Amino acid sequence: MKKKRFSHHVDIFCEMFCGWRLTNCYDRLVELGSGEYEIDVLSEACVKDGVSIAPLSIAGELTVWFKKDLEDAHIDFALVRTARLHVKIDIERLVGGRRTNVAFPGKDGASYVRCRIDCHALLESGDDRYEAEKEDYDEWPYPLSKTAQQVARAAISAVTIRAAARLAPAEIAAHLDVRLKSCGGLVAR
């Protein structure tokens, strides 16, 4: 059971990073720019090009999901030695229309950001090592419109409420504090 579950975890780390939950990091990623990012899923610690940075909101999402899934599967968190996501991101600005089909409303001629994402997830437990990779593209208008910011706020609020139902009060406070700092003001005030 544990081996299948750990294999599932590394797949999900990549899927979550490339999915809708990244919406909450768009502004921050544009600000930080292209580079190699490392997320320690056990601690939410983030590094960009070898330098520590304030945690990205996606780091909190990964950690909350991972801890909850381990608990649901009755797997001791202490069995996990390493849970890490290495992501190479290439960001480019586009003017004159989108190149991919995205859910954000926008007009041709608007400024867009295109982001190439290469993920590599690693989980180590005992002598076992689990790895997964995923490549994806994401694209969004920049700066984000008010409508897109509202969509992001609603998504982060819904995830926070679901996560809070599973955490102790001290964990909720710590998780929200990290998310507020990492979202750069995108969270509903």
C-alpha positions in Angstrom: 0.0 0.0 0.0 2.7 2.5 1.0 4.7 2.0 -2.2 1.6 2.6 -4.4 0.7 5.6 -2.3 4.2 7.2 -2.4 4.2 6.7 -6.2 0.8 8.5 -6.3 2.2 11.4 -4.2 5.0 12.3 -6.6 2.6 12.2 -9.5 0.2 14.5 -7.6 3.0 17.0 -6.6 3.6 17.6 -10.3 -0.1 17.7 -11.2 -0.9 20.2 -8.5 1.9 22.5 -9.5 0.8 22.5 -13.1 -2.9 22.8 -12.2 -5.3 25.6 -11.2 -3.7 26.0 -7.7 -0.7 27.8 -9.4 -3.1 30.7 -10.1 -2.4 32.1 -6.7 1.3 32.4 -7.6 1.0 34.1 -11.0 2.0 37.6 -9.9 4.8 36.2 -7.6 6.2 34.1 -10.4 6.3 37.0 -12.8 8.1 39.1 -10.1 10.6 36.3 -9.4 11.1 35.4 -13.1 12.5 32.4 -14.9 14.7 30.0 -13.0 14.9 26.8 -11.1 12.7 26.5 -8.0 12.9 23.9 -5.3 10.0 23.2 -2.9 10.4 21.1 0.2 7.0 19.6 0.6 7.7 18.6 4.2 8.5 22.1 5.4 7.0 24.4 2.6 10.5 25.9 2.3 11.3 27.4 -1.2 14.5 28.1 -3.1 15.0 29.9 -6.4 18.3 29.4 -8.2 20.0 28.3 -4.9 18.7 31.2 -2.8 16.0 30.9 -0.2 12.8 32.8 -0.9 9.5 33.3 1.0 7.3 30.2 0.4 5.1 30.2 -2.6 1.4 29.6 -1.9 1.6 26.4 -3.9 4.1 25.1 -1.3 1.4 25.4 1.4 -1.1 23.7 -0.9 1.2 20.7 -1.5 2.1 20.4 2.2 -1.5 20.5 3.5 -2.6 18.0 0.9 0.3 15.6 1.5 -0.1 15.6 5.3 -3.8 14.9 5.0 -3.3 12.2 2.4 -0.7 10.4 4.6 -3.1 10.7 7.6 -6.0 9.3 5.5 -3.9 6.4 4.3 -2.6 5.7 7.9 1.0 6.3 6.9 3.3 7.8 9.5 4.7 11.2 8.4 8.0 10.2 10.0 8.5 7.5 7.4 9.1 10.2 4.7 12.7 11.3 4.6 12.4 13.6 1.6 9.5 15.1 -0.4 10.7 17.6 -2.8 9.6 19.3 -6.1 12.1 20.7 -8.5 10.6 23.0 -11.1 12.3 24.8 -14.0 10.2 27.7 -15.1 10.7 29.8 -18.3 8.6 32.9 -18.4 8.0 35.1 -21.5 5.8 38.1 -22.1 3.5 37.9 -25.1 1.7 40.8 -26.8 -1.0 40.4 -29.4 -3.0 37.5 -28.2 -2.9 34.1 -26.5 -1.2 31.1 -28.0 -3.0 28.6 -25.8 -6.6 28.1 -24.7 -7.0 29.4 -21.2 -9.9 30.2 -18.9 -9.0 33.9 -18.3 -11.1 36.5 -20.1 -9.0 38.9 -22.2 -8.9 40.7 -25.4 -6.5 40.2 -28.3 -3.7 42.7 -28.1 -3.5 42.4 -24.3 -0.3 41.5 -22.6 0.1 37.8 -21.6 2.6 35.8 -19.8 3.5 32.3 -21.1 5.1 30.0 -18.6 6.8 26.7 -19.5 6.9 24.4 -16.5 9.2 21.3 -16.1 8.5 19.5 -12.8 10.5 16.7 -11.2 9.1 15.3 -7.9 11.1 13.1 -5.5 10.0 11.2 -2.4 12.3 9.1 -0.3 11.2 6.7 2.4 13.7 4.3 3.9 15.7 2.9 1.0 13.0 3.5 -1.5 12.9 6.4 -4.0 9.9 7.6 -6.0 10.1 10.0 -8.8 7.7 11.6 -11.4 8.1 14.3 -14.1 5.6 16.5 -15.9 6.0 19.2 -18.5 3.3 21.8 -19.0 2.6 25.3 -20.3 0.4 27.9 -18.6 -0.6 31.3 -19.9 -2.4 34.2 -18.3 -3.1 37.9 -18.8 -0.7 40.3 -17.1 -1.3 42.2 -15.0 -4.3 40.1 -13.8 -7.6 41.7 -14.4 -9.9 42.3 -11.4 -12.1 39.4 -12.6 -9.1 37.0 -12.6 -8.0 38.3 -9.2 -11.6 37.6 -7.8 -11.5 34.1 -9.3 -8.1 33.5 -7.6 -9.4 34.8 -4.3 -12.4 32.6 -4.4 -10.3 29.5 -5.2 -7.8 30.2 -2.4 -10.6 30.8 0.1 -12.3 27.6 -0.8 -9.1 25.6 -0.5 -8.3 27.3 2.8 -11.7 26.5 4.3 -11.4 22.8 3.2 -7.9 22.6 4.6 -8.8 24.4 7.8 -11.5 21.7 8.6 -8.7 19.2 8.9 -6.1 21.2 10.9 -5.7 22.1 14.5 -6.1 25.9 15.3 -2.3 26.5 15.6 -1.7 24.8 12.2 -4.5 26.9 10.6 -2.9 30.1 11.9 0.6 29.1 10.6 -0.8 28.0 7.2 -2.8 31.2 6.7 0.2 33.3 7.7 2.4 31.7 5.1 -0.3 32.0 2.4 -0.9 35.6 3.1 2.8 36.4 2.8 3.3 34.3 -0.3 0.4 35.6 -2.3 1.5 39.1 -2.3 -1.8 40.5 -1.3 -3.9 38.4 -3.7 -5.8 36.8 -0.8 -9.1 38.4 0.1 -8.6 40.9 2.9 
